[in-house]
Amino acid sequence: EHAHGHRHVKALKTSFPSSESPYTGDAPIPARGAFCAEVPVITNANLTQYYQVATGLYTPPPACGQWGQAVLELSGSVRGVQFDRFGAVWLGPVEVLRTTTPEPTTEGIHWKVHRDISSVGALLDKPANMSIQIPNVVDPTYTGALLVNISIRFYHSGPQAVEDRRQREVRALTDFTALPGVTPIFATNVTGGATQVNLVKGLPRSIAAARLEVFASGHGCEEFWYSNLPTSLTPSGGCGSGAYREIEVWVDGVLAGVQYPFPVIYTGGGNPFLW
């Protein structure tokens, strides 16, 4: 409504219908061969603390020596009152998943996340620790504990896929899981004009190609970066730096790649009617 040049909004009482568990909008990951085995790695992780890291031992499936595809499955459940929480999964020192959780209902919800991790197959040929961190707070107000299971499903494939896997070497630029006194998800933080500099050494001289995988997600003042004001126009306590973001990768002082992040609206962001 408008009155005397001012806008007044009437508050309407609205009851939301009973909600279902979340669905993914992406097509299922196609299996490139016959199913071979499923290996549980992290079982019944109960994530209730902000700096908590849950771990599990991954052991290669003995009956799948010739596997060609590996798909990680994260299944979660939560009930009560809770924010959407972001987190990550590492296999050894290598991050293999960046994720966020849906907000629950009082009755509880379940969801699953799948990611093809065949590209890090060299890591899957030997035992390694898998870690997950989803910073969470459980108290009398926010009652939702995150219950998480992670497994890896293996599929047989052609001999070329097996040979490609064996010719790869996979490394983390920084082992965030081993930094003293810092939990891994917070060690990845870059703010403002800060950069992360990593020294890569000891690589095989027979490398024919290299691929860099970068995970980026915005949080705090960067959660809605696409709506930030220029710093000169930002009121006290607001989020500035403008509405443009660019991620750059440099190798020995030479610009090697640029990526422009796309907006992500988390389940608690924007407008509840989006969900």
Secondary structure, 3 states (H helix, E strand, C coil): CEECCEECCCCCCCCCCCCCCCCCCCCCCCCCCCEEEEEEEEEEEEECCCCCCEEEEECCCCCCCCEEEEEEEEEEEECCCCCCCEEEEEECCEEEEEEECCCCCCCCEEEEEEEECHHHHHHHHCCEEEEEECCCCCCCCCCCCEEEEEEEEEEECCHHHHHHHHCCCCCCCCCHHHCCCCCHHHHCCCCCCCCCCCCCCCCCCCCCCCCCCCCCCCCHHHCCHHHCCCHHHCCCCCCCCCCCCCEEEEECCEEEEEECCCCCCCCCCCCHHHC
